Amino acid sequence: MTHRGGTADCILLGDVLPLDAANSQADAVAIADGRILFASRRDDVMQLRGNSTRIHDFGASTIIPGFNDTHAHSDSLGLKTIRPSLQGARSIKDVLDRIRALVAGTPQGEWVVTMPIGEPPYYWEADKSLAEGRLPDRHDLDSVAPDHPVYITSPSGFWGEPPCFMILNSLGLKLNGIDRTTKPRVDGVEILLDASGEPTGIIVERNYMRMAEPDLLPATPRFRLEDRIEGLRRSLPMYHEKGTTSVYEGHGCAPDVVASFRELWERKELSLRSGLVLSPAWLGTSEAEYAMRHWMPWARGQGFGDEMLKISGVFVGYGGNLQFNDLLRKNMGDIGWGGGLPNVNSPADYEEICMLAAKYDLRLHTLASDKLHEVVPILERVARHYPIGQRRWVIEHISKASPRDLQAIKAMGVAVTLIPAHYLWKVARPFADLDEQQLDLLSPAKALVELGVPVSAATDAVPNDPLFCMWTMIARKDRRTGRVMGPGGSVSNETALRLLTVNGSWLTFEEDRKGPLLPGYYADLAVLSGNPLTATTEGLLDISCTATMVGGRWVYGAPS
């Protein structure tokens, strides 16, 4: 490794893992003007010391390239702190005490809205989490809030696992027009009734996609743009304390989310390098072509932006519940906790939109989940006409896969981002009946790396800890049973770490300046309490981030 020369602004001492192609070893790294000068042996690096160079000795700690979370939902984590929490409530009485206190500080007639019942971040089995073995109903809530509409929100199925529950008091039901005759217009939603046929105030959501609220609750408060800006501001330190220096939101970002990032970027508050993909507010292929042709030229090709905020391409969803399109027509901006507009398309519409995206040079991102076998043939047909691999199209959120589909991905040259914790740990149950060979290809990091496919891994904010995600890729343990979900799919510590750090720069066309700790690259790094390459699988869970730097500036745990 050859250094750039010059004098260092600061020199960091510790166990340095540059994660370059040569797997270099180092025990010091020099930084100047927000870039890496040199990472090598301490004696060599110290030659770059000047009179004003700051020396930070991290002892036995390990210094690695900053984590690049390539499906982070970085806007939503802080958003979850905007509303009052019910965390720690163990009984209906505890819940009511919290509601009573909120009512006391809220003008009569105004909404009282809280976070869900259960323990964050997942809110597993909220209906069984309280001492009484049931959820509070509208009568319980009426007893402490007769003159305020109350709404206890539901977590998205993507946070935890359906069924999820939302609860309203009598005034809340009335303001939303819900009575004994009300019927949901979408599948997977149920209004619970009591013995006399009246609503109990509890609404059950069995969909992963949030559908009950836009269908049944037009009067409940929604997040404002100001909430989303503040939520993103609160999210930044939550990611930095995990060692994350970059995020890539390939799931698509709705207009208000893009506006939130732009606002913090303009104020120079955006300390997390952010790559965004657009989540389109269109319905149907004719609207899609109009938007691509007239409104999205700046998002074509490599996109537009600077070293802190880049926008490129468009997210297009495959399949899904087509009923959601009817809900979208009512309020295109109603995205709830999500960062993007749910994008629901029939296979035929999906293929047509893919062809349009290719025609207008908009790099496409798509979420495959368990439909990879349906998505791949469509993309292959697009690839016969357009160089989608050269344009760096991306398939995200792959669960199960076949060797044929993975070979096709390699042949097309498209990239993949994986969400290992979602399929291997959080919701492994639907895949329990797959045979061992199929399980080895569940969230198939190892197979993709061996094929040479550009692949990265991401947390999906479940949780937002890359070291936990790293553990998931190696251990592959179902949280319920402890079963190893395909031991043949386990990757090495090094592979897992690369997928979570240096590999993601390919998605933002920054592989020549972001990722490994090489001369001239961004000085984005994390200081860890232990070495993730030598840690045992379970030992990874004991490692924590103690400091994080972005562009040569400490954003978390700044040393004195």
Salt bridges, closest charged atoms under 4 A:
ASP97 OD2 - LYS93 NZ 2.86
ASP97 OD1 - ARG100 NH1 2.78
GLU119 OE2 - ARG90 NH1 2.91
GLU125 OE2 - LYS128 NZ 3.91
ASP140 OD2 - ARG134 NH1 3.01
GLU161 OE2 - ARG429 NH2 3.56
GLU161 OE1 - ARG479 NH2 3.12
GLU161 OE1 - ARG480 NH2 2.25
GLU190 OE1 - ARG206 NH1 2.93
GLU198 OE2 - ARG180 NH1 2.65
GLU213 OE1 - ARG210 NH2 2.61
GLU213 OE1 - ARG222 NE 3.82
ASP215 OD1 - ARG185 NE 2.82
ASP227 OD1 - ARG224 NH2 2.98
GLU230 OE1 - ARG233 NH1 2.69
GLU230 OE2 - ARG234 NE 2.97
GLU249 OE1 - HIS251 NE2 2.79
GLU263 OE1 - ARG262 NH2 3.02
GLU263 OE2 - ARG267 NH2 2.75
GLU266 OE2 - ARG262 NH1 2.89
GLU269 OE1 - ARG233 NE 2.79
GLU269 OE2 - ARG267 NH1 3.95
GLU289 OE2 - LYS359 NZ 3.21
ASP326 OD1 - ARG329 NH1 3.13
ASP334 OD1 - ARG210 NH2 2.58
ASP334 OD1 - ARG222 NE 3.11
GLU351 OE1 - ARG381 NH2 2.83
ASP361 OD1 - ARG391 NE 3.48
ASP370 OD1 - LYS371 NZ 3.14
GLU374 OE2 - HIS373 NE2 3.54
GLU380 OE1 - ARG404 NH2 2.69
GLU396 OE1 - HIS71 ND1 2.60
ASP405 OD1 - ARG404 NH1 3.42
GLU436 OE2 - ARG483 NH2 3.61
ASP460 OD1 - HIS71 NE2 3.43
ASP460 OD1 - HIS73 NE2 3.21
ASP460 OD2 - HIS397 NE2 3.40
GLU494 OE2 - ARG498 NE 2.87
GLU510 OE1 - LYS514 NZ 2.98
GLU511 OE2 - ARG392 NH2 2.77
ASP512 OD1 - ARG513 NH1 2.67
ASP524 OD2 - ARG273 NE 2.57
GLU538 OE2 - LYS477 NZ 3.43
